[in-house]
Amino acid sequence: MGEPKPKEPTPSSLAEVSAIEQGGMLPTARKDLKDIVELPLLAACETLYDKNIQTVFSSANRKDLLSGEAYIIIDFDSLSEENRAIARQYNEPFDYQGLRTIKITIPVNESMTLEEISQKAEAIADAFVQQPATWIPTYTLEDLKKIYNSPQGEAQYDDPNFWGNYYYDKATGRFYLSEEHYRKANE
């Protein structure tokens, strides 16, 4: 058994937070957020995820000191009417990579602690209300066969068990990216 990997020190200022370059991914579980959301915004993005609000992108790292703002981008069209009204208090919708989104900004500067940034972001996330998770994708067997260009006439592709990387709901015949997505979509 190898030596445990030394734990990286927790940054104390935004200047110490490196950018997470991979982004724009749809997390299939809440635990995935820590891999795609930078520390100052993680708690806020977890709160939004728990409320079934889809975040599209976020940024809170040393690069954001230049612009003076950290931000969370939310899929505006997937918001409930009540959450759309709340979101509009922070900004107006705009087009981001083909989606109508809203950018929630948190002013930042070098003298702010990560805790201050996190608290401001969490206060904003707390303003939103629970809603249905309408943004969670589902697929039929035919959808998956088309997506993966499965050869026609091969019976293995017609077996839901073949698609084991997806969660299959026998009652509806729909596939989800994960069991957590299934639970969220059916709350």
ZAMIMAR-271605 format. One record per residue: residue number from 1; residue in three letters; x, y, z of N, C-alpha, C, O in turn. Coordinates in nm, 2 decimals, padded with zeros to 4 digits. Atoms other than C-alpha are relative to their C-alpha. Example, Ala and Ser with C-alpha at 12.3 -4.5 7.8 and 13.67 -1.06 7.14 Angstrom:
BEGIN
    i   aa      nX      nY      nZ     caX     caY     caZ      cX      cY      cZ      oX      oY      oZ
    1  ALA   00.09  -00.12   00.00   01.23  -00.45   00.78   00.09   00.12   00.00   00.19   00.12   00.07
    2  SER  -00.09  -00.11   00.00   01.37  -00.11   00.71  -00.08   00.11   00.08  -00.03   00.22   00.09
% end
This chain:
BEGIN
    i   aa      nX      nY      nZ     caX     caY     caZ      cX      cY      cZ      oX      oY      oZ
    1  MET   00.08  -00.12   00.00   00.00   00.00   00.00   00.09   00.12   00.00   00.19   00.13   00.07
    2  GLY  -00.08  -00.12   00.02   00.13   00.34  -00.10  -00.02   00.10   00.12  -00.12   00.09   00.19
    3  GLU   00.02  -00.10  -00.10   00.18   00.64   00.12  -00.12   00.09  -00.03  -00.15   00.11  -00.15
    4  PRO   00.11  -00.09   00.03  -00.12   00.87   00.16   00.05   00.13  -00.06   00.15   00.18  -00.02
    5  LYS  -00.03  -00.12   00.07  -00.12   01.17  -00.06  -00.01   00.11   00.10  -00.11   00.13   00.17
    6  PRO   00.01  -00.11  -00.10  -00.03   01.48   00.15  -00.12   00.09  -00.04  -00.14   00.12  -00.16
    7  LYS   00.11  -00.09   00.02  -00.33   01.71   00.19   00.05   00.14  -00.04   00.14   00.19   00.03
    8  GLU  -00.05  -00.14   00.04  -00.29   02.04   00.00  -00.06   00.10   00.10  -00.17   00.08   00.15
    9  PRO   00.05  -00.10  -00.10  -00.32   02.34   00.23  -00.12   00.07  -00.06  -00.13   00.10  -00.18
   10  THR   00.12  -00.07   00.04  -00.65   02.52   00.22   00.04   00.14  -00.03   00.10   00.21   00.06
   11  PRO  -00.03  -00.14   00.03  -00.61   02.86   00.05  -00.08   00.09   00.09  -00.19   00.06   00.13
   12  SER   00.06  -00.10  -00.09  -00.69   03.16   00.26  -00.05   00.12  -00.08  -00.13   00.20  -00.03
   13  SER   00.05  -00.11   00.07  -00.73   03.42  -00.01  -00.02  -00.04  -00.15   00.03  -00.14  -00.19
   14  LEU   00.04   00.03   00.14  -00.86   03.43  -00.37   00.13  -00.01  -00.08   00.13  -00.08  -00.18
   15  ALA  -00.13   00.00   00.07  -00.50   03.50  -00.49   00.06  -00.14   00.00   00.15  -00.17  -00.08
   16  GLU  -00.05   00.14  -00.02  -00.42   03.14  -00.37  -00.08  -00.11  -00.07  -00.04  -00.22  -00.07
   17  VAL   00.09   00.10   00.06  -00.70   02.97  -00.56   00.03  -00.01  -00.14   00.02   00.09  -00.22
   18  SER  -00.03   00.03   00.15  -00.60   02.81  -00.89  -00.13  -00.02  -00.07  -00.23  -00.07  -00.01
   19  ALA   00.12   00.02   00.08  -00.85   02.80  -01.17  -00.02  -00.15  -00.03   00.08  -00.22  -00.05
   20  ILE   00.04   00.13   00.05  -01.03   02.47  -01.24  -00.03   00.01  -00.14  -00.13   00.08  -00.18
   21  GLU   00.02  -00.02   00.14  -00.99   02.45  -01.61  -00.11  -00.08  -00.06  -00.17  -00.04  -00.16
   22  GLN   00.11   00.07   00.05  -01.24   02.18  -01.67  -00.13   00.05   00.05  -00.14   00.08   00.17
   23  GLY   00.13  -00.05  -00.05  -01.59   02.31  -01.65  -00.11  -00.02  -00.10  -00.09  -00.09  -00.20
   24  GLY   00.11   00.02   00.09  -01.92   02.32  -01.82  -00.05  -00.14   00.00  -00.13  -00.18  -00.09
   25  MET   00.04   00.14   00.00  -01.98   01.96  -01.72  -00.13  -00.01   00.08  -00.15   00.06   00.18
   26  LEU   00.13   00.03  -00.08  -02.32   01.83  -01.60   00.04  -00.10   00.11   00.06  -00.22   00.08
   27  PRO  -00.03   00.10  -00.11  -02.25   01.67  -01.26  -00.12  -00.10   00.01  -00.23  -00.06   00.00
   28  THR   00.10   00.11  -00.01  -02.43   01.34  -01.22  -00.02  -00.03   00.15  -00.11  -00.11   00.18
   29  ALA   00.02   00.01  -00.14  -02.40   01.36  -00.84   00.06   00.12   00.07   00.15   00.19   00.02
   30  ARG  -00.04  -00.12  -00.07  -02.36   01.63  -00.58   00.15   00.00   00.03   00.22   00.10   00.03
   31  LYS  -00.14   00.01  -00.04  -02.02   01.50  -00.48   00.10   00.04  -00.11   00.21   00.07  -00.09
   32  ASP  -00.08  -00.04   00.11  -01.89   01.58  -00.83   00.03   00.15   00.00   00.12   00.19  -00.07
   33  LEU  -00.01  -00.15   00.00  -01.93   01.95  -00.77   00.14   00.04   00.05   00.20   00.14   00.00
   34  LYS  -00.13  -00.04  -00.05  -01.60   01.96  -00.57   00.11   00.00  -00.11   00.21   00.06  -00.09
   35  ASP  -00.10   00.01   00.11  -01.41   01.87  -00.89  -00.02   00.10  -00.11   00.07   00.12  -00.19
   36  ILE   00.02  -00.10   00.11  -01.56   02.14  -01.11  -00.04   00.14   00.05  -00.05   00.24  -00.03
   37  VAL   00.03  -00.13  -00.05  -01.64   02.43  -00.87   00.11   00.04   00.10   00.15  -00.04   00.19
   38  GLU  -00.11  -00.04  -00.08  -01.37   02.63  -00.70  -00.05   00.03   00.14  -00.17   00.07   00.16
   39  LEU   00.03   00.00  -00.14  -01.37   02.64  -00.32  -00.09   00.11   00.05  -00.19   00.09   00.12
   40  PRO   00.08  -00.11  -00.05  -01.52   02.99  -00.26  -00.15  -00.01  -00.03  -00.23   00.04   00.04
   41  LEU   00.14   00.01   00.05  -01.84   02.90  -00.45  -00.06  -00.14   00.02  -00.17  -00.16  -00.01
   42  LEU   00.05   00.14  -00.02  -01.87   02.53  -00.36  -00.13  -00.01   00.08  -00.22  -00.08   00.03
   43  ALA   00.12   00.02  -00.08  -02.12   02.56  -00.08  -00.12   00.06  -00.07  -00.23   00.01  -00.06
   44  ALA   00.12  -00.06   00.07  -02.34   02.80  -00.28  -00.05  -00.09  -00.12  -00.17  -00.10  -00.14
   45  CYS   00.04   00.08   00.11  -02.33   02.57  -00.58  -00.07  -00.13   00.05  -00.16  -00.19  -00.02
   46  GLU   00.07   00.12  -00.06  -02.42   02.27  -00.36  -00.14   00.04   00.05  -00.23  -00.04   00.03
   47  THR   00.13  -00.05  -00.04  -02.71   02.47  -00.22  -00.09   00.01  -00.12  -00.21  -00.04  -00.12
   48  LEU   00.08  -00.01   00.12  -02.83   02.55  -00.57  -00.03  -00.14  -00.06  -00.15  -00.17  -00.10
   49  TYR   00.02   00.14   00.04  -02.79   02.18  -00.67  -00.11  -00.07   00.08  -00.20  -00.13   00.03
   50  ASP   00.10   00.06  -00.09  -02.99   02.07  -00.37  -00.14   00.06  -00.02  -00.24  -00.01   00.00
   51  LYS   00.13  -00.06   00.03  -03.27   02.31  -00.47  -00.04  -00.03  -00.15  -00.14   00.03  -00.20
   52  ASN   00.03   00.04   00.13  -03.26   02.16  -00.82   00.02   00.11  -00.10  -00.05   00.12  -00.20
   53  ILE  -00.03  -00.11   00.08  -03.12   02.47  -00.98   00.13  -00.04  -00.08   00.24  -00.07  -00.01
   54  GLN  -00.12   00.04   00.08  -02.87   02.40  -01.27   00.09   00.11  -00.01   00.06   00.22  -00.08
   55  THR  -00.11  -00.09   00.02  -02.55   02.59  -01.25   00.07  -00.05  -00.13   00.10  -00.17  -00.15
   56  VAL  -00.06   00.03   00.12  -02.38   02.60  -01.59   00.15   00.02   00.01   00.23  -00.06  -00.05
   57  PHE  -00.14  -00.03  -00.01  -02.04   02.75  -01.50   00.01   00.09   00.13  -00.08   00.16   00.17
   58  SER  -00.03  -00.09  -00.12  -01.88   02.93  -01.20   00.15   00.03  -00.01   00.23  -00.04  -00.06
   59  SER  -00.14  -00.03  -00.01  -01.55   03.10  -01.13   00.02   00.09   00.12  -00.04   00.19   00.15
   60  ALA  -00.05  -00.08  -00.12  -01.38   03.22  -00.81   00.14  -00.04   00.02   00.17  -00.13   00.11
   61  ASN  -00.14   00.03  -00.01  -01.01   03.21  -00.85   00.09   00.12  -00.02   00.03   00.23  -00.04
   62  ARG  -00.09  -00.11   00.00  -00.70   03.43  -00.87  -00.03   00.09  -00.13   00.00   00.21  -00.12
   63  LYS   00.02  -00.07   00.12  -00.79   03.53  -01.23  -00.11   00.10   00.01  -00.12   00.21  -00.05
   64  ASP   00.12  -00.09  -00.02  -01.12   03.69  -01.11   00.04   00.13   00.08  -00.05   00.22   00.08
   65  LEU  -00.05  -00.12  -00.07  -00.92   03.95  -00.91   00.01   00.11  -00.11  -00.01   00.23  -00.07
   66  LEU  -00.01  -00.10   00.10  -00.86   04.12  -01.24  -00.13   00.07  -00.04  -00.14   00.19  -00.06
   67  SER   00.13  -00.06   00.03  -01.23   04.17  -01.32  -00.07   00.05   00.12  -00.16   00.13   00.11
   68  GLY   00.06  -00.04  -00.12  -01.32   04.22  -00.96  -00.13  -00.07   00.03  -00.21  -00.02   00.11
   69  GLU   00.13   00.08  -00.03  -01.60   03.96  -00.96   00.02  -00.15  -00.02   00.08  -00.19  -00.12
   70  ALA   00.02   00.15   00.01  -01.65   03.59  -00.90  -00.15  -00.01  -00.05  -00.22   00.08  -00.04
   71  TYR   00.14   00.01   00.06  -01.97   03.45  -01.06  -00.04  -00.15   00.00   00.04  -00.24  -00.01
   72  ILE   00.07   00.13   00.02  -02.21   03.16  -01.09  -00.10   00.03  -00.12  -00.18   00.12  -00.11
   73  ILE   00.09  -00.01   00.12  -02.39   03.12  -01.43  -00.11  -00.11   00.02  -00.07  -00.23   00.03
   74  ILE   00.12   00.10  -00.02  -02.74   02.95  -01.40  -00.08  -00.01  -00.13  -00.09   00.09  -00.20
   75  ASP   00.08   00.02   00.11  -02.95   02.80  -01.67  -00.14   00.07   00.03  -00.22   00.02   00.11
   76  PHE   00.12  -00.08  -00.03  -03.23   03.06  -01.67  -00.13  -00.07  -00.04  -00.23  -00.06   00.03
   77  ASP   00.12   00.06   00.05  -03.48   02.87  -01.88  -00.05  -00.12   00.08  -00.16  -00.16   00.07
   78  SER   00.04   00.12  -00.08  -03.48   02.57  -01.64  -00.05   00.05   00.14  -00.09  -00.04   00.22
   79  LEU   00.04  -00.05  -00.13  -03.57   02.80  -01.34  -00.16   00.01   00.00  -00.22   00.03  -00.10
   80  SER   00.15  -00.03  -00.02  -03.93   02.81  -01.20  -00.02   00.14  -00.01   00.07   00.23  -00.01
   81  GLU   00.03  -00.14   00.01  -04.11   03.13  -01.24   00.04   00.08   00.12   00.09   00.19   00.11
   82  GLU  -00.05  -00.07  -00.12  -04.04   03.22  -00.88   00.15   00.02   00.01   00.19   00.13   00.05
   83  ASN  -00.15  -00.02   00.00  -03.67   03.16  -00.92   00.05   00.09  -00.11   00.15   00.15  -00.10
   84  ARG  -00.04  -00.09   00.10  -03.66   03.35  -01.24  -00.02   00.15   00.05   00.07   00.23   00.03
   85  ALA   00.02  -00.13  -00.06  -03.80   03.65  -01.05   00.12   00.03   00.09   00.17   00.15   00.10
   86  ILE  -00.11  -00.02  -00.10  -03.53   03.60  -00.78   00.13   00.03  -00.08   00.20   00.12  -00.05
   87  ALA  -00.12  -00.02   00.08  -03.26   03.57  -01.05   00.01   00.14  -00.06   00.12   00.20  -00.07
   88  ARG   00.00  -00.13   00.07  -03.36   03.89  -01.22   00.03   00.11   00.10   00.07   00.22   00.05
   89  GLN  -00.04  -00.11  -00.09  -03.29   04.08  -00.90   00.15   00.02   00.00   00.20   00.12   00.04
   90  TYR  -00.15   00.00   00.00  -02.92   04.00  -00.96   00.05   00.04  -00.14   00.16   00.09  -00.15
   91  ASN  -00.05  -00.03   00.13  -02.90   04.04  -01.34  -00.11  -00.04  -00.10  -00.22  -00.08  -00.06
   92  GLU   00.10   00.03   00.11  -03.08   04.00  -01.68   00.06  -00.12  -00.07   00.18  -00.14  -00.08
   93  PRO  -00.04   00.11   00.08  -03.07   03.68  -01.89   00.09   00.04  -00.12   00.07   00.15  -00.17
   94  PHE  -00.08  -00.02   00.12  -02.81   03.65  -02.17   00.03  -00.14  -00.06   00.01  -00.24   00.01
   95  ASP  -00.03   00.12   00.07  -02.70   03.39  -02.42   00.14  -00.05   00.04   00.24   00.03   00.03
   96  TYR  -00.13   00.06  -00.04  -02.41   03.16  -02.30   00.00  -00.14  -00.06  -00.07  -00.23  -00.02
   97  GLN  -00.01   00.13   00.06  -02.31   02.88  -02.53  -00.13  -00.06  -00.04  -00.15  -00.18  -00.02
   98  GLY   00.12   00.06   00.05  -02.65   02.84  -02.68  -00.11  -00.01   00.10  -00.22  -00.05   00.07
   99  LEU   00.10   00.01  -00.10  -02.84   02.86  -02.35  -00.03   00.14   00.05   00.05   00.23   00.05
  100  ARG   00.04  -00.13  -00.06  -03.03   03.15  -02.20   00.03  -00.02   00.15  -00.03  -00.10   00.22
  101  THR  -00.06   00.01  -00.13  -02.85   03.20  -01.87  -00.01   00.13   00.08  -00.05   00.24   00.02
  102  ILE  -00.01  -00.12  -00.08  -02.82   03.45  -01.59   00.13  -00.01   00.08   00.16  -00.12   00.14
  103  LYS  -00.13   00.00  -00.07  -02.49   03.55  -01.43  -00.02   00.07   00.13  -00.05   00.19   00.14
  104  ILE   00.01  -00.05  -00.13  -02.49   03.60  -01.06   00.15   00.04   00.04   00.23  -00.05   00.05
  105  THR  -00.14  -00.04  -00.03  -02.18   03.81  -00.96   00.01   00.03   00.14  -00.08   00.07   00.21
  106  ILE  -00.04  -00.03  -00.14  -02.00   03.85  -00.63   00.12   00.08  -00.01   00.22   00.04  -00.06
  107  PRO  -00.12  -00.09   00.00  -01.77   04.15  -00.61   00.11  -00.06   00.09   00.09  -00.10   00.20
  108  VAL  -00.12   00.05  -00.08  -01.42   04.04  -00.50   00.11   00.10  -00.01   00.13   00.18  -00.11
  109  ASN  -00.13  -00.07   00.00  -01.09   04.21  -00.41   00.10  -00.07   00.08   00.06  -00.17   00.15
  110  GLU  -00.11   00.07  -00.07  -00.76   04.11  -00.27  -00.01   00.00   00.15   00.05  -00.09   00.21
  111  SER   00.01   00.00  -00.15  -00.85   04.20   00.09  -00.10  -00.09   00.05  -00.11  -00.11   00.17
  112  MET   00.11   00.08  -00.04  -01.15   03.97   00.10   00.06  -00.14   00.03   00.14  -00.19  -00.04
  113  THR  -00.03   00.14  -00.03  -01.12   03.63   00.27  -00.09  -00.09  -00.09  -00.19  -00.05  -00.14
  114  LEU   00.09   00.09   00.07  -01.25   03.32   00.10  -00.13  -00.02   00.07  -00.24  -00.04   00.01
  115  GLU   00.12   00.02  -00.08  -01.50   03.29   00.39  -00.10   00.11  -00.04  -00.22   00.09  -00.05
  116  GLU   00.09  -00.11   00.04  -01.64   03.64   00.30  -00.06  -00.03  -00.14  -00.18   00.00  -00.15
  117  ILE   00.05   00.03   00.14  -01.67   03.54  -00.07  -00.11  -00.11   00.01  -00.22  -00.10  -00.05
  118  SER   00.09   00.11  -00.02  -01.83   03.21   00.03  -00.14   00.04   00.06  -00.24   00.00   00.02
  119  GLN   00.12  -00.05  -00.07  -02.08   03.38   00.26  -00.09   00.08  -00.09  -00.21   00.07  -00.08
  120  LYS   00.08  -00.08   00.09  -02.19   03.63   00.00  -00.07  -00.09  -00.10  -00.18  -00.07  -00.13
  121  ALA   00.06   00.09   00.10  -02.24   03.35  -00.26  -00.11  -00.08   00.07  -00.21  -00.11   00.00
  122  GLU   00.10   00.08  -00.07  -02.43   03.14   00.00  -00.13   00.08   00.03  -00.24   00.02   00.02
  123  ALA   00.12  -00.09  -00.03  -02.66   03.43   00.09  -00.08   00.01  -00.13  -00.21   00.01  -00.12
  124  ILE   00.07  -00.01   00.13  -02.75   03.46  -00.28  -00.07  -00.14  -00.03  -00.19  -00.14  -00.07
  125  ALA   00.05   00.13   00.03  -02.80   03.08  -00.32  -00.12  -00.02   00.09  -00.22  -00.09   00.05
  126  ASP   00.11   00.02  -00.10  -03.02   03.08   00.00  -00.13   00.08  -00.05  -00.24   00.04   00.00
  127  ALA   00.11  -00.08   00.04  -03.25   03.34  -00.17  -00.09  -00.08  -00.09  -00.21  -00.06  -00.10
  128  PHE   00.08   00.08   00.10  -03.36   03.08  -00.43  -00.08  -00.11   00.08  -00.05  -00.14   00.19
  129  VAL   00.09   00.10  -00.06  -03.64   02.83  -00.36   00.01  -00.14  -00.07   00.05  -00.14  -00.18
  130  GLN   00.00   00.14   00.05  -03.67   02.45  -00.41  -00.09   00.00  -00.13  -00.20   00.07  -00.13
  131  GLN   00.08   00.01   00.12  -03.80   02.37  -00.76   00.02  -00.14  -00.06   00.11  -00.22  -00.02
  132  PRO  -00.02   00.13   00.06  -03.85   02.06  -00.98   00.13   00.01  -00.09   00.17   00.11  -00.14
  133  ALA  -00.12   00.01   00.08  -03.53   01.94  -01.16  -00.03  -00.03  -00.14  -00.01  -00.14  -00.19
  134  THR   00.04   00.01   00.14  -03.66   02.00  -01.51   00.12  -00.01  -00.10   00.10  -00.05  -00.21
  135  TRP  -00.12   00.00   00.09  -03.30   02.02  -01.65   00.07  -00.13  -00.01   00.16  -00.15  -00.09
  136  ILE  -00.07   00.13   00.01  -03.21   01.66  -01.59  -00.04  -00.07  -00.12  -00.16  -00.10  -00.15
  137  PRO   00.03   00.07   00.13  -03.18   01.48  -01.92  -00.04  -00.15   00.03   00.00  -00.21   00.12
  138  THR   00.04   00.14   00.00  -03.35   01.15  -01.98   00.01  -00.05  -00.14   00.00   00.03  -00.24
  139  TYR  -00.02   00.06   00.13  -03.31   00.91  -02.27  -00.08  -00.13  -00.02  -00.11  -00.20   00.08
  140  THR   00.06   00.13   00.03  -03.50   00.63  -02.44   00.10  -00.09  -00.05   00.22  -00.05  -00.07
  141  LEU  -00.09   00.09   00.06  -03.34   00.32  -02.56   00.04   00.04  -00.14   00.16   00.03  -00.18
  142  GLU  -00.02  -00.04   00.13  -03.37   00.45  -02.91   00.10   00.12   00.00   00.19   00.13  -00.09
  143  ASP  -00.09  -00.12  -00.02  -03.20   00.78  -02.80   00.14  -00.05   00.01   00.24   00.00  -00.05
  144  LEU  -00.14   00.05  -00.03  -02.90   00.59  -02.66   00.06  -00.07  -00.12   00.18  -00.05  -00.16
  145  LYS  -00.05   00.07   00.12  -02.87   00.37  -02.97   00.04   00.10  -00.11   00.14   00.08  -00.18
  146  LYS  -00.03  -00.10   00.10  -02.87   00.68  -03.19   00.13   00.08   00.04   00.22   00.10  -00.04
  147  ILE  -00.12  -00.07  -00.05  -02.62   00.87  -02.97   00.13  -00.07  -00.02   00.23  -00.02  -00.06
  148  TYR  -00.13   00.09   00.01  -02.37   00.58  -02.97   00.01  -00.07  -00.14   00.10  -00.15  -00.15
  149  ASN  -00.01   00.06   00.13  -02.44   00.49  -03.33   00.01  -00.15   00.00   00.09  -00.21  -00.07
  150  SER   00.00   00.14  -00.01  -02.52   00.14  -03.24  -00.05  -00.07  -00.13  -00.14  -00.03  -00.19
  151  PRO   00.04   00.07   00.12  -02.54  -00.11  -03.53  -00.15  -00.05   00.02  -00.18  -00.11   00.12
  152  GLN   00.14   00.05   00.00  -02.90  -00.20  -03.62   00.00  -00.15   00.00   00.08  -00.22  -00.06
  153  GLY   00.02   00.14   00.00  -03.03  -00.55  -03.56   00.08  -00.08   00.10   00.07  -00.20   00.10
  154  GLU  -00.07   00.07  -00.10  -02.79  -00.64  -03.28  -00.07   00.00   00.13  -00.08   00.11   00.19
  155  ALA   00.09   00.01  -00.11  -03.00  -00.76  -02.99   00.06   00.05   00.13  -00.01   00.10   00.22
  156  GLN  -00.06  -00.05  -00.12  -02.75  -00.66  -02.72  -00.03   00.14   00.03  -00.04   00.18   00.15
  157  TYR   00.03  -00.14  -00.01  -02.82  -00.30  -02.78  -00.15   00.03   00.04  -00.18   00.14   00.09
  158  ASP   00.14  -00.01  -00.04  -03.19  -00.36  -02.71  -00.02  -00.04   00.15  -00.13  -00.02   00.20
  159  ASP   00.01   00.04  -00.14  -03.12  -00.49  -02.36   00.04   00.12   00.09   00.15   00.17   00.08
  160  PRO  -00.03  -00.11  -00.09  -03.14  -00.21  -02.10   00.13  -00.02   00.09   00.20   00.07   00.12
  161  ASN  -00.12   00.03  -00.08  -02.87  -00.39  -01.90   00.13   00.03  -00.07   00.24   00.05  -00.01
  162  PHE  -00.12  -00.04   00.07  -02.62  -00.32  -02.18   00.04   00.14   00.03   00.16   00.17   00.02
  163  TRP  -00.03  -00.15  -00.02  -02.64   00.05  -02.10   00.02   00.02   00.15  -00.04   00.11   00.21
  164  GLY  -00.02   00.00  -00.15  -02.51  -00.01  -01.74   00.06   00.13   00.05   00.06   00.15   00.17
  165  ASN  -00.06  -00.12  -00.04  -02.34   00.33  -01.73  -00.11   00.10   00.03  -00.09   00.21   00.09
  166  TYR   00.11  -00.08  -00.03  -02.69   00.48  -01.71  -00.09  -00.06   00.10  -00.08  -00.19   00.13
  167  TYR   00.09   00.05  -00.09  -02.96   00.44  -01.45  -00.13  -00.02  -00.08  -00.18   00.07  -00.14
  168  TYR   00.12   00.03   00.08  -03.27   00.27  -01.60  -00.12  -00.01   00.10  -00.12  -00.08   00.20
  169  ASP   00.13   00.01  -00.07  -03.62   00.33  -01.47  -00.09  -00.09  -00.07  -00.15  -00.05  -00.18
  170  LYS   00.08   00.10   00.07  -03.82   00.02  -01.56  -00.14   00.05  -00.02  -00.21   00.02  -00.12
  171  ALA   00.14  -00.04   00.01  -04.15   00.19  -01.49  -00.03   00.09  -00.12  -00.14   00.08  -00.18
  172  THR   00.02  -00.10   00.12  -04.10   00.46  -01.76   00.08  -00.04  -00.12   00.05   00.01  -00.23
  173  GLY  -00.09   00.04   00.11  -03.84   00.29  -01.98   00.10   00.11  -00.03   00.15   00.12  -00.15
  174  ARG  -00.10  -00.11   00.02  -03.62   00.60  -01.94   00.13  -00.02   00.07   00.13  -00.09   00.17
  175  PHE  -00.14   00.01  -00.05  -03.25   00.62  -01.88   00.04   00.14   00.06   00.01   00.24   00.00
  176  TYR  -00.06  -00.12  -00.06  -03.08   00.88  -01.65   00.15  -00.01   00.01   00.20  -00.13   00.00
  177  LEU  -00.14   00.01  -00.01  -02.72   00.97  -01.62   00.05  -00.06   00.13   00.16  -00.11   00.13
  178  SER  -00.04   00.06  -00.13  -02.72   00.85  -01.26  -00.13  -00.03   00.08  -00.23   00.03   00.05
  179  GLU   00.11   00.02  -00.09  -02.95   00.72  -00.99  -00.04   00.13   00.07  -00.15   00.15   00.10
  180  GLU   00.02  -00.12  -00.06  -02.91   01.05  -00.82  -00.09   00.10  -00.08  -00.18   00.16  -00.04
  181  HIS   00.08  -00.08   00.09  -03.05   01.23  -01.12  -00.14  -00.05  -00.01  -00.24   00.02  -00.01
  182  TYR   00.13   00.06   00.00  -03.34   00.98  -01.13  -00.08   00.05   00.13  -00.19   00.09   00.12
  183  ARG   00.07  -00.04  -00.13  -03.42   01.06  -00.76  -00.04   00.15  -00.01  -00.15   00.19   00.03
  184  LYS   00.03  -00.14   00.01  -03.39   01.44  -00.82  -00.11   00.03  -00.09  -00.20   00.12  -00.06
  185  ALA   00.10  -00.02   00.10  -03.61   01.43  -01.13  -00.14  -00.04   00.05  -00.24   00.00   00.00
  186  ASN   00.13   00.05  -00.04  -03.88   01.24  -00.95  -00.03   00.03   00.15  -00.11  -00.04   00.21
  187  GLU   00.03  -00.04  -00.14  -03.89   01.42  -00.61  -00.14   00.05   00.00  -00.19   00.09   00.11
% end
